[in-house]
Amino acid sequence: MGPRSTWVAALAAVAVAATASGLAEASGPAAPLGHDGRWLTDAHGRVVVLHGLNMVFKRPPYAPSAAGFGEDDARFLAAEGYNTIRLGVIYKAVEPRPGRYDDRYLADIKRTVDILGRHGIFSLVDFHQDLYNERFQGEGWPDWAIVGDAATLPPQPQAGFPGNYTAMPALQRAFDHFWSNDPGPGDVGLQDRYAAAWRHVARRMRDDRHVLGYDLLNEPWPGTTWQTCANPEGCPVFDALMTRFIKRTIAAIRQADRRTLVWYEPNVIFNDGADTQVGDTGDPRAGFSFHDYCLPQGFAQADPARSCDAFDDMVFAHALHHADAVGDTLLLSEFGATDDLDTLERMVQRADRNMVSWQEWHYCGCDDPTTSGPGDTQALVLDPAKPPRGHNLKKAKLAVLSRPYPEAIAGTPESFGFDPGSRTFRLRYATKPVRGADLRSSLTQVAIPRRQYPRGYTVRARGAKVVSPPGARRLKLVTCRGADQVRVKVTPGPRRAQDGC
């Protein structure tokens, strides 16, 4: 950059313009979020990228706050550059008795959403389940939602998570009854109760601008028909049944909240490489929430890393194809659950290559009853009731996940990525907005975690002017008038910038 006086004058000019457009205090994406095709967008029409984690507490009373998750955790996440959390809600706690909702529980969840929102973190409110209910060694649905032979068959064999999905007939029949919307208490269909509960939750959350959306159901299991889904093409018959469930639940939510994004997931075997045949929901504010966990036993053992790369590429290809086909936005809402740094690095690199937002599993171990391996293996913070520092923090894992990324892009992203070896971040985007969207800001914001640049960084930008102070945790650039494309490069080094219009 030029002399300091020139830099100060340029910054002052941009600050005046930003004040006029209401962006002087902008910090990350502007709420509320929406989407344009596969891209998440913010209130200023910019493309949004999210990085964050999951926080689900699966033991009674099922609230993250009960595990100790709170203000210090939100502050820590924001300081590390994260801007999203997938926040678990357990249906059993929402509707402990048929038609009776626990608003104290929902108020607790909303307090956590509000705490995160104050730190610029968007919450994906997730109805989380694994193995349906505690009767089947899991969590999720209320006890009263186990009906018919699912309640009378012995819950055997007990193979834990995820083995019970394929081994336990009683569990499979519990899902069958749900997918058939069979009557439960009061002769009301199980899906009808579920959709009504979601409507109640949406009514409580609809005014919170930092709610990223509603994730309808974590990892839907097909029940006794699961084997028809265990192939590369997937299972159109079951997916058609699930599409009707998705539409029914969205319709109930839209009775209470017409603005907030609604996210749906494919059946859980999608995580294992099967394609999805879920149909278009017809909702203009819908998103596709997908997970990616490699099953190396299904691939060549001679080179498991290479095999997993091919597998994970296939999962992403299926997700991108589905989003393009139906016009919905995308979010990788689960991956990880491991301390293997190479696996995590490959996944975040893959997400960058495909320009997909992500939420890694998981923030804590939290006595998780339904995870693969010891619960703390999945954790970033061992105990959220204690400060997230020192021995309570897995710093090596944090060094992989806390990485630069473009939070808000004034245009259409073309590529971005971070090389952990050289600690070089690159971003390229066209200044033309996505699909001709109403772009009301020329300000692009890049999260720059200090963990990667403890001694500062150098910025080289073409087509944009740097307007943030040297070493800022958010690098801010304003597009040059007449520029068709912007290129940005960030490297470790002295706190200076080279840019120009």
Disulfide bonds with the S-S distance in Angstrom:
Cys229-Cys235 2.01
Cys294-Cys308 2.04
Cys364-Cys366 1.82
Cys480-Cys501 2.04
